[in-house]
Amino acid sequence: MSIKPPTNPNLGPKKPSGDRTVVATSIDSPSVRDSFQRVTDHQRKFTVRLDANLHKRFKTAAAVEEVNMGVVVEQLIAQWLTDKGH
């Protein structure tokens, strides 16, 4: 048995022809793509592991304060460096 490579690797599995799922969207709500920030030339992506409860509390607090979690982290790192004299 041989497995043939897909003719176009960018295509996913085909949906059944009877599948006519309609997704409701709101004009006022941002798209998923809009929620992500692009990394610019002067930025670097930074991944960190956090305790799950700490992350949940941070995410909730950032949402309540309507601030971006990345902005808060960047400000805290900058303040920490200043405090340490770096």
Residue pairs with C-beta under 8 A, 6 or more apart in sequence:
37 68
37 70
39 45
46 73
48 73
50 58
58 69
58 72
59 69
62 68
62 69
62 72
